[in-house]
Amino acid sequence: MMSPRARRPGPEGADAAPVVRRRTTVSVGAFVLLVIGAVAVAVLGPPDSSPGKTGPVTATRSDEDTARGGADEAVNNSDSETSSPVPISLPAPAPAEPCPVLDASDQRVPAQPPQDVSWSVFHGLLVPSSPSAGPALAEEEVQRCFAHTPTGALLAAVQISARYFLAADWPLVADRCLTPGPMRDAVIQQRAARERIAGVASDPPPESLAQVAGYHVDSYAPERAVIRLIRDGGSPDGGASEDDYDGDQDDDQDADQDADQDAGDSLTSAVYTLEWSGGDWRIQLRPDGSDADVPAETDVGGATPWGAGTW
C-alpha cells in the first residue's frame, strides 16, 4: 500500500486522487519538480509504510552457527518478542598441572578386565581407578592423567563420561578432559546457556543410572582409541555401592551368573572416541556435540563383562 505522504496518480478508486476537469497553467519550475519527483519514485520506489518496520532486521542465527551442526544453537530470550543469543561469560580455569608420566610399556588390548582396578561411587555411578593406568591426578571433581595405553584409554572413557555428565563443575571437566577446539567451546556455551535459563539439574536417582557392565576396544592406535562401553540401564536395589564390585573376578562372575536373565533387555552401548592430547586421554566430541555414539540397537559383540552392571 502506498504511503499517504507519497500517493501517486492512479485510476479512479479509493486510492486515486479526484480528477478536476479544468484547464490549469503549469509553470516551468513546477513542471521540473514534478519530473524530478516522478524519477525519484520510479528509481527508489514508494516509501514502505508497513507497520512495525522501524529498522533493519538482524538474523539471530548466523551461517557459522548452522555450519556447526547445532552445537552452537542460539538461545532465545523468553522475555523478548524476538529471539537473540544470550552471551555467556564463564571464568577461565586455572592452568592445568602437567600430568605425571605413567608406565606405557603394556600396549596390549585388555581381553580380560584389568586386575588392579578399584571402584568408587561418583554421584551414584561406579567409576574405576588403577595405580598403573590412572587417573593419577585429582582436581576437585576432575580425575585425569591416564596411562598412554589401551587400558588407560578404557578407564578414561568411563571416568570422563561419568564426570562430564554428573559433575557440578562440569565446565572444568570439559576443559580438562575433552579435546580442545571450536566444538568443545560451542558445546560449553550452549550447556551453560541452558542452565542459566532452566537452572542446574539435580542428580538423577541412583536407580536410574546405567552402570558399566562391559567393554570392547573397537580400535586402538597411540593417538586415538575407540572404546565401546556396555551399560546396564539400572539396578533393582536402588543404585550402586562400592561393595557391588570388589575386584575379585571369580566372585563377580558368580554374581553375573546369578543375575536376572532378563537384565539383558536393559543393556545399552555407547561408543567413545578418545584422542591423546596434551599428555592425556581426552574424549573427542562428535559432530552433533554429543560425547558418544549410541546405536539404536545395543551391540555387545565381542564385549567383555566388567563392572557393576548385570549381564
N, C-alpha and C positions, 0 to 999 in steps of 0.2 A: 504494500500500500504506500502511496506517495505521502510524504510529509506535508502537512498543511502549509508549511513555510516554503515549499518548493513545488507547488502544484503546476503541472504543465497543461497547455491547452489540449483538449481531447474532444471526443464526440459527446453529444448531449447525453446526460445521465446524472446520476447522483454526484459523481466526482468531477463533472465538467463545469467549467466556468460558464455563466449565462452569456448568450450571444446578443450583442447590441447592434441592431441594424441601422447604423447611421454612419455617414462619412466622417472620418476623423483625419486630421492633418497630423502627420508624424514628423517630428524634427529629425534632422540628420543625426544629432547626438543620441537621441533616444533609440533611433534605429541601430546605431552601432552598439549600444548597450544591450539591446535585445539579441543581436547576433552573437556577442561575446557570451551572454548567458546561455544561449542555446548550445554553443560549442562546449561550454563547461559541463552542461548537463549531459551532452552526448558522450563526452570523454570520461567524466568521473562517475556518472550515474547519479540517480537521486539519493539524497541522504537517507540512511537507514533509520526508520522510526520504530523498529521492532522493540517491544517492551523488554526491559531488563538488560539490554546490551549497553553497558556503561564503560567497557574497556576490553582489552584483548583477552582471549580465553587461553589459559595456561593448562597444558596437559599435566595430569597428576601421576602418570606412569610413563617413564621415558623408554626409548628404544633399548637403552642399556639394561633397564630392569627386565624387559621382556626377554632379552638375549640370555639372561641368567637362568632362564627356565623356571622362574618362580621363586628362586631362593631369596631374592631381594624384593619380595612383594610389598607394595606400598600399603601403609596402614592408614585407615581412614579416621578422621577426627569426627566422632559421633556428635559433637556439639555444633558442627557446621553443616550447612546445606550442601557444600561441595567438599569432595574428598581431597585430602592433602597429606603427604607423608609426614609422619611425626619424627622429628630428629631425636636421636638417642645419643647421649653422651655417657660413655662408660669410662670409669677411671682406668688408666693404663696400669697393668700389673707390674710389679717389681721384676727386675731381670731375674731369669731363672738361674738357679745354681747349676753348674755343669754336672752331668751325670758321671758317677764313678764307672770305671771300665770293668765290666764283669767278664768272666771267662766265657769265650765264644768258641772254644775248641770243638764242642759237641754239636755238629751240624746235622745230626740225624733227625729225620722227621719222627716225632714220637708216635710209634704204632701202639704203644701202651701208655696209660696215664702216667705223668711224671711222678716219681716216687717221693720227692722231698717237698711236697706241696702241703700246706696247711690252709684252712679255710676260716674266714671271719665274716661277720654279718655287717653289711653296709646298707642301712635303711631298709632292711628286710631281705636283701639279696645276699647270697653267699658268693664271696669273691676269693680267688686263690692267690697265695703268695709262696715264693720259693727262695731260699737263701742263694741258690745258684742262678736262677732265671729272673728274679725280680718280683715285685718292684724293689728298688734299692733306696729310693728317696721318698719320704712322705712330706707333703706340703699342704697343711690344712686338710681339705678333703681330696686332694690330689695324691695319687700314688703313681709314680713314674720311674723311669730308668730301668729298662728291661734288658736282658742279655740279647746280644745280636745273634740269636739262634732261632730255630723253629719253635722250640719250647717257649722262649721269651716272647715271640710273636703271639703264641696261643694265650699265654697269661695276660698279655697286653690287651688282646681283644676282649677278654672277659672283664678285666678291671676297668678299662676306659669306657666301654659301652655302658656298664652299670653306673659309673660315676657321672658321666655326661648326662645320663637320664635322670638321676636322682639327687645329685649334689645341690645343696643350697647355693654354693658359689660355682655354679656350672660355667660361667664365663672364664673362670680361672682354669677349670678343667679343659675347656675348649682351647684356650691359649696355649696350654702346656702339652695337650695330648692329641690335638687334631692337626693335620698337615696344614701349614700356613698357606694363605692365598686368598684371592677375592671371594671364593665361595665360602670359606670359613668366616670371613669378616661379614659377608652379607647375611649368613645364617644367624650369627650372633646378634646383629642389629634387628633382624626380624623377630627372633625369640624374645629379645629384651623389650621390643615394642609391644608384643602381645602381652607380656607380663605387666607392662605399665598400664595397659588398658584393663585387662581381666584380673590382674593380681597374680601372686605367686601361688601355684597349686600346692596343696598339702600332699604329703607322701601317700601313695595308694595303699590300701590294706595289704598286709603281707601275703594273705592268701591269694591275692590277685596277681602276684608277681610270678613270672615264669623263671624257674630256676634252671641253671645249666644242667643238662642231662647227658651230654656227649659232645664230641667234636670230630672234625675231619680237616686236615690240612689239604685244601684243594690244590694249592701250588705254593712253591717257596723258591725264592731267589734272595741273595744277600740284601737287595734293596727293596724287595716287595714280597709280601706274603698275602695269600688269600685263605682266610680261616672261616670254616663253616661251623657255627655253634648250634647244637640241638638243645632246645629248652622244653621243659615241661610246663604246661600252662597254669599250674597252681597245685598246691598240696592240700589234701582234705583236712589236715590237722591244724591249718591256720597259720602257715608261714614256716620259715626256715629257722634253724638254730645251728650253732656250731657243732652240736652233737650229731647232726644229721650226716656229717661226713668227717671221719676222724683220720683219714689217710690210709686205713687198713683195707687193702684191695680185696682180700678174701671176704671180710665181713660185708663190704659194700656189695660184692657180687651176690652174696647170700640174701642181702636185703632186696636187691633188684629182683631176684627170683621169687621172693615172697610178695612183691608189689602187685597191685591190682592189674589184671591182664588188659583191662580197658584203658589203662593210663595212656597207651599209645595214641588214643584219639585226641589227646590234648597237646601232643608234641608239635612244635614249630621249629623251623630252621631259619637262620639268618646268616648271610654271607658278608663278611667284613674284609675290606682291603686295607692293609697296613703298609706304610712306607717307612723306611729307615731315614729319618730326617733329624738333623741336629743332635746326632748321637743317641737316638732313642726311637722306639717304635711308636708311630702315630697312626690313628685311623684317618684314612682319606675319605672325605665326604663324596657322595655320589652326585651326579649332575643335577638331581632333583633336590639336593640339600640334605638328604637322609644319610644316616651313618651306616646303613646296611641294606642289602638287597634281601627282601623277604618274599620267597616264592609263594605262589598261591597254593601249591601243594608241597607238603613237607618232604624234604629229601634227606633220608637217613642212610643212603647208600654208602657203605664203607666206613661209617662213623663208629667211633669208639665210645662205649658208655663211660661217663665220667661226671662226677659232681653229685649234687643232692637231689636232682630230679629223678623221677621214676621212669623206667624204660624197660 
